[in-house]
Amino acid sequence: MKTLVLAALAALAAPLAAQASEIGDALARHLYEGSALAGQSELAEQKAAGEPEACFAWSMLGLVAAYEGLAQDLYRYGATTPDVPTAALLLGIGRMDGNPPMPANPNPETLTYEAFRTVLSDFRADLAVAQAGFECGGAEAADYVVPLDVLKARVDFNGDGKIADGETLGALFDPLVNGSEGFEVDPALVEKSKSKGVATDTSIGFDAADSIWLAGYSQVIGVQLDLVLAHDFSEFFKAFMHRSFPLSGLPMQEFTQGGTLIMDPASDAGIADVIAAIHTLNFPVVDRALLQSIPEQLHRITALSRQNWALILAETDDNRELVPNPEQTSLLPDMTVTEETVAAWHETLDVLDQIIDGELLIPHWRFSQGFDLAAYFAEAERTDLVLLLTGQAAVPFLRDGPVADAESFAAANSVFGDRLLNYSFWFN
């Protein structure tokens, strides 16, 4: 993952083919000026007519606007900023002294469980709209290339109507690249870029295949949101979310420090909140129809991936490809794409479809039988993550039949090895 992210962000400058268009120019202008909604209005007529490039451009702006809306909601409710060591953040303990980090917004609005669900559902709805547009932009006969550096996209994170110099996606990802716990850019890439007398270029030539790639990622994020929204997670919210929204009026906000039990007041309270979080990982299903829709949505991910690869393999240019075919140049020098790579990925998609349908069962450490994922989505009344892991909640969904094992993913293991996660993140 480290190599993938860094190489993508530090890809060397290379000339993009002269395929600029009015639509592409409008997209770049509005993206870099932070005027996504105005850009969508400008492109609305062409998008409504089904012009693939306009669909892509409109949806790219819509995706940025969706993220901007989510960021503004989180700011309004006082979400903490990720300026703490990763392990402490993941554990919910916050700063090294045991206290949660203070939010960027010092005067947040009160956050309720219902309001937080609305934040998630609004973002999900925006993603669905963008995804439909990206699918239009991936029409098989579409022939366009839009050069874009998405890290230059300007976003009004705090909703004050102004976009400061630091309010860009590049600034957002900078801690990932240059932070104390972040990643270091490959020095060879930097030196080579300097020797050419050009600044490091992170632009990509977006085309129809990339539009489908973005549709796939919108679906990947969306299905996770739907899985959450299908459940009642209010107890977890009350027990733990004050660690992410420390000044938003949540039930345990005033008790981030108490007495000393083991270490010190702040650390002990942080550990107690982690235990409380684990204890409340038991979510009743409140929207059965939404939960039952998950398998179809997962199949949509694999279908979009196949569609993406069909478009990639049909390309004959070589224009700063987000994901290249075996004849194109990879922007990620340590991650190449070969015919074997593509074949292994397609075989992996086939295996995933079998797991989604329950034709291939998921192994459970405690049982000889396998876990039927299709039965879980169809029949589950609650999701208790602890009891699923320990086994008790898995029993109703155990079945006889073929169980996925290393041999099921033999092609992927052979070709990708320990980089399977990196390639999965890249290929979608």
C-alpha positions in Angstrom: 0.0 0.0 0.0 2.8 2.4 0.9 4.5 2.0 -2.6 1.1 2.3 -4.3 0.1 5.6 -2.6 3.5 7.2 -2.8 4.3 6.3 -6.4 0.8 7.5 -7.5 1.3 10.8 -5.7 4.9 11.3 -6.9 4.6 10.1 -10.5 7.1 11.9 -12.7 6.2 14.5 -15.2 5.4 13.3 -18.7 3.7 15.1 -21.5 -0.1 14.5 -21.9 -1.4 14.1 -25.3 -3.0 17.2 -26.7 -6.6 16.2 -26.2 -7.8 19.2 -24.3 -11.5 19.9 -24.8 -14.0 22.6 -23.6 -15.5 20.0 -21.2 -12.1 19.0 -19.9 -11.0 22.6 -19.5 -14.3 23.4 -17.6 -13.7 20.5 -15.3 -10.2 21.5 -14.5 -11.1 25.1 -14.0 -13.9 24.4 -11.6 -12.0 21.7 -9.8 -9.0 23.9 -9.2 -11.1 27.0 -8.3 -13.3 25.1 -5.8 -16.5 25.8 -7.7 -17.8 22.2 -8.1 -21.5 23.1 -8.0 -21.1 25.9 -10.5 -19.2 23.5 -12.8 -22.0 20.9 -12.6 -24.5 23.6 -13.6 -22.3 24.6 -16.6 -22.1 20.9 -17.7 -25.6 19.9 -16.8 -27.1 20.2 -20.4 -24.4 18.0 -22.0 -24.5 15.6 -19.1 -28.3 15.3 -19.5 -27.8 14.5 -23.2 -25.6 11.5 -22.2 -22.3 13.0 -23.6 -19.8 10.6 -21.9 -17.0 13.2 -21.3 -19.6 15.5 -19.8 -21.0 12.7 -17.6 -17.4 12.0 -16.4 -16.7 15.7 -15.7 -20.0 16.3 -14.0 -19.6 13.3 -11.8 -16.0 14.2 -10.9 -17.2 17.5 -9.7 -20.1 15.8 -7.9 -17.8 13.5 -6.2 -15.7 16.4 -4.9 -18.9 18.2 -3.9 -20.0 15.1 -2.0 -16.7 14.9 -0.1 -16.9 18.6 0.6 -20.4 18.2 2.0 -19.2 15.4 4.3 -16.2 17.4 5.4 -18.4 20.4 6.2 -20.8 18.1 8.2 -17.9 16.7 10.2 -16.5 20.2 10.8 -19.9 21.4 11.9 -20.2 18.7 14.5 -16.6 19.0 15.7 -14.8 16.0 14.4 -11.3 15.7 15.5 -8.4 16.2 13.1 -6.1 13.3 12.4 -3.0 14.9 13.9 -2.2 12.1 16.4 -0.2 8.9 16.2 -2.0 6.4 14.1 -2.2 3.7 16.7 -3.6 6.0 19.3 -6.2 7.4 16.8 -7.3 3.9 15.9 -7.7 2.9 19.5 -9.7 6.1 20.2 -7.3 7.1 22.9 -6.4 10.4 21.2 -3.2 12.3 22.1 -0.3 10.6 23.9 -1.6 12.1 27.1 -4.8 10.0 26.8 -7.0 12.9 25.9 -8.9 13.1 22.5 -7.5 15.7 20.2 -9.4 19.0 20.0 -11.6 19.6 16.9 -10.7 22.2 14.3 -14.1 23.7 15.1 -14.0 25.0 18.7 -17.8 25.6 18.9 -19.4 22.6 17.2 -23.1 21.9 17.1 -24.6 19.1 19.3 -24.4 15.8 17.5 -27.2 13.2 18.0 -27.3 9.6 16.7 -30.0 10.6 14.3 -28.0 13.5 12.9 -25.0 11.3 12.4 -27.0 8.8 10.5 -28.2 11.7 8.3 -24.6 12.7 7.6 -23.8 9.2 6.4 -27.0 8.7 4.4 -26.6 12.1 2.7 -23.1 11.2 1.7 -24.3 7.8 0.5 -27.0 9.5 -1.7 -24.4 11.9 -3.2 -22.2 8.9 -4.0 -25.0 7.1 -5.8 -25.7 10.1 -8.0 -22.0 10.5 -8.9 -21.7 6.7 -9.6 -24.5 6.8 -12.1 -22.8 9.6 -13.9 -19.5 7.8 -13.9 -21.1 4.8 -15.5 -22.4 7.1 -18.2 -18.9 8.4 -18.7 -17.6 4.9 -19.2 -19.5 4.2 -22.4 -17.7 1.7 -24.5 -17.3 4.0 -27.6 -16.3 7.0 -25.5 -13.0 8.5 -26.7 -11.7 11.3 -24.5 -8.7 12.0 -22.2 -9.0 14.6 -19.5 -5.6 15.6 -17.9 -6.2 16.3 -14.2 -4.3 16.7 -11.0 -7.0 15.9 -8.5 -4.6 16.9 -5.6 -5.1 20.5 -6.8 -8.8 20.3 -6.2 -9.9 23.0 -3.8 -12.4 22.2 -1.1 -14.2 24.4 1.4 -13.6 22.0 4.3 -15.1 24.2 7.0 -18.1 25.7 5.1 -17.2 29.3 5.6 -17.6 30.1 2.0 -13.9 30.8 1.5 -11.3 28.5 0.2 -7.9 29.1 1.8 -4.6 28.0 0.2 -4.4 24.9 2.5 -7.9 23.7 1.5 -6.9 21.3 -1.2 -6.9 17.5 -1.5 -3.2 17.7 -1.8 -2.9 19.4 1.6 -5.3 16.8 3.1 -3.0 14.0 1.9 0.2 15.8 2.8 0.5 14.2 6.3 0.2 10.8 4.7 3.2 11.6 2.5 5.3 13.8 4.7 4.0 13.5 8.2 5.8 12.1 11.2 4.2 8.7 10.7 3.6 9.2 7.0 5.4 7.9 4.0 8.5 9.2 2.3 8.5 9.9 -1.4 10.9 7.7 -3.3 14.1 9.8 -3.6 14.9 8.4 -7.0 11.6 9.8 -8.3 12.3 13.2 -6.8 15.8 13.4 -8.2 14.8 12.3 -11.6 12.1 14.9 -11.6 14.5 17.6 -10.6 17.0 16.6 -13.3 14.3 17.3 -15.8 13.8 20.7 -14.4 10.1 20.1 -13.7 8.0 19.9 -10.6 6.7 16.6 -9.5 3.6 15.9 -11.5 0.7 14.0 -10.1 -1.6 14.4 -13.0 -3.5 11.5 -14.6 -5.0 11.3 -18.1 -8.6 10.3 -17.1 -10.5 8.4 -19.8 -13.6 6.2 -20.1 -12.0 3.3 -18.2 -11.2 5.6 -15.3 -14.8 6.8 -15.2 -15.8 3.2 -14.6 -13.0 2.8 -12.1 -14.4 5.7 -10.2 -17.9 4.3 -10.4 -16.5 1.1 -8.9 -14.9 3.0 -6.0 -18.1 4.9 -5.4 -19.9 1.5 -5.1 -17.2 0.2 -2.8 -17.7 3.1 -0.4 -21.4 3.1 -0.8 -21.9 -0.6 0.1 -20.0 -0.1 3.3 -22.2 2.8 4.2 -25.3 0.8 3.5 -24.0 -2.0 5.6 -23.6 0.4 8.5 -27.0 2.1 7.9 -28.8 -1.2 7.8 -28.0 -1.5 11.5 -28.8 0.3 14.7 -25.4 1.3 16.1 -26.7 3.8 18.7 -25.2 2.0 21.7 -21.7 2.1 20.1 -22.3 5.8 19.2 -23.2 6.6 22.9 -20.3 4.6 24.3 -17.5 5.7 22.0 -18.1 8.4 19.5 -17.2 11.2 22.0 -13.6 10.2 21.2 -14.1 11.4 17.6 -16.5 14.3 18.5 -15.1 15.5 21.9 -17.1 18.7 22.2 -20.4 17.8 20.6 -22.5 17.0 23.6 -22.2 13.2 23.5 -23.1 11.2 26.7 -19.6 10.4 27.9 -18.0 13.8 26.8 -17.5 15.0 30.4 -15.8 11.8 31.5 -12.7 11.5 29.4 -10.8 11.5 32.7 -11.9 9.9 35.9 -10.1 8.2 38.7 -6.9 6.1 38.4 -7.4 2.4 37.9 -4.2 1.1 36.3 -2.1 3.9 34.7 -3.4 7.4 35.0 -6.9 9.1 34.8 -6.8 10.0 31.1 -5.2 6.7 29.8 -7.5 4.6 32.0 -10.6 6.4 30.6 -9.3 5.9 27.1 -8.8 2.2 27.6 -12.3 1.9 29.2 -13.8 3.5 26.1 -12.1 1.0 23.9 -13.5 -1.8 26.0 -17.0 -0.2 25.9 -16.7 0.1 22.1 -15.9 -3.6 21.8 -18.8 -4.4 24.2 -21.2 -2.5 22.0 -20.2 -4.1 18.6 -23.7 -5.7 18.6 -25.9 -4.1 16.0 -29.6 -5.0 15.5 -30.7 -5.0 11.9 -33.2 -2.1 11.3 -33.4 -2.1 7.6 -33.7 -5.7 6.4 -34.3 -4.7 2.7 -31.1 -2.6 2.7 -29.1 -5.5 4.3 -30.5 -8.0 1.8 -29.5 -5.6 -1.1 -25.8 -6.0 -0.1 -25.0 -9.1 -2.2 -26.4 -7.4 -5.4 -24.3 -4.4 -4.6 -21.2 -6.5 -4.1 -21.8 -8.2 -7.5 -22.0 -4.7 -8.9 -18.5 -4.0 -7.7 -17.1 -7.1 -9.5 -19.1 -6.3 -12.6 -17.7 -2.8 -12.7 -14.2 -4.2 -12.3 -14.7 -6.5 -15.3 -16.1 -3.6 -17.3 -13.2 -1.4 -16.3 -10.7 -4.1 -17.5 -12.5 -4.5 -20.8 -12.0 -0.8 -21.5 -8.5 -0.8 -20.3 -7.5 -3.7 -22.5 -9.0 -2.1 -25.5 -6.9 1.1 -25.2 -4.1 1.7 -27.7 -2.7 5.0 -26.3 -0.3 5.4 -23.4 -1.3 8.6 -21.7 -0.5 8.7 -17.9 -2.8 5.8 -17.2 -4.5 5.5 -13.8 -4.4 1.7 -14.4 -2.5 0.5 -17.5 -2.9 -2.5 -19.7 0.1 -4.8 -20.3 1.2 -2.6 -23.3 1.0 0.7 -21.4 3.4 2.4 -19.0 2.6 2.1 -15.3 3.0 5.3 -13.2 3.9 3.0 -10.3 7.4 1.7 -11.2 7.3 -1.2 -8.8 3.9 -2.4 -9.8 3.6 -3.6 -13.3 0.6 -5.0 -15.1 1.1 -8.2 -17.2 -1.2 -10.6 -19.0 -0.8 -12.9 -16.0 -1.8 -10.1 -13.6 -5.0 -9.4 -15.5 -5.9 -13.1 -15.7 -5.3 -13.6 -12.0 -7.4 -10.6 -11.1 -10.3 -11.9 -13.2 -10.0 -15.3 -11.6 -10.1 -13.6 -8.2 -13.3 -11.8 -9.2 -14.9 -15.1 -10.1 -14.0 -16.5 -6.7 -15.5 -13.4 -4.9 -18.7 -13.8 -6.9 -19.0 -17.4 -5.6 -18.4 -16.3 -2.0 -21.1 -13.6 -2.4 -23.6 -16.2 -3.7 -22.8 -18.7 -1.0 -21.5 -21.2 -3.5 -18.1 -21.0 -1.8 -18.2 -20.7 2.0 -16.0 -18.5 4.2 -13.7 -20.4 6.6 -14.2 -20.0 10.3 -11.3 -20.8 12.7 -13.6 -22.7 15.1 -15.6 -24.9 12.7 -15.1 -27.4 10.0 -18.2 -26.1 8.2 -18.0 -22.8 6.3 -19.9 -19.6 6.9 -22.6 -18.9 4.2 -22.3 -15.1 3.5 -25.5 -15.2 1.3 -27.5 -16.7 4.1 -26.2 -14.1 6.6 -27.3 -11.2 4.4 -30.7 -12.9 3.8 -31.5 -13.9 7.3 -29.5 -12.0 9.9 -31.4 -10.1 12.5 -28.3 -8.6 14.1 -24.6 -8.4 13.6 -22.6 -9.1 16.7 -19.0 -8.8 15.6 -17.5 -10.3 18.8 -19.8 -13.4 18.8 -19.3 -13.8 15.0 -15.6 -14.0 15.6 -15.8 -16.3 18.7 -18.3 -18.5 16.9 -21.7 -18.4 18.7 -23.3 -15.9 16.2 -21.9 -17.8 13.2 -23.6 -21.1 14.0 -26.9 -20.3 12.3 -25.1 -19.6 9.0 -22.8 -22.6 8.9 -23.2 -24.9 5.9 -21.7 -28.0 4.4 -19.9 -27.4 1.1 -16.7 -26.1 -0.4 -14.8 -23.7 1.8 -12.5 -21.0 0.4 -8.9 -21.7 1.1 -5.5 -20.7 -0.3 -6.1 -22.9 -3.3 -9.2 -20.8 -4.1 -6.9 -17.8 -4.5 -4.0 -19.7 -5.9 -3.7 -17.5 -9.0 -3.8 -14.3 -7.0 -1.3 -15.6 -4.5 1.0 -16.8 -7.2 1.0 -13.5 -9.2 0.5 -10.9 -6.5 2.0 -12.5 -3.5 2.2 -10.3 -0.5 1.2 -7.3 -2.7 -2.4 -8.6 -3.2 -3.8 -5.9 -1.0 -1.8 -3.2 -2.9 -3.1 -4.4 -6.2 -6.6 -4.8 -4.9 -6.6 -1.2 -3.8 -5.2 -0.1 -7.1 -7.4 -2.3 -9.4 -10.6 -1.9 -7.4 
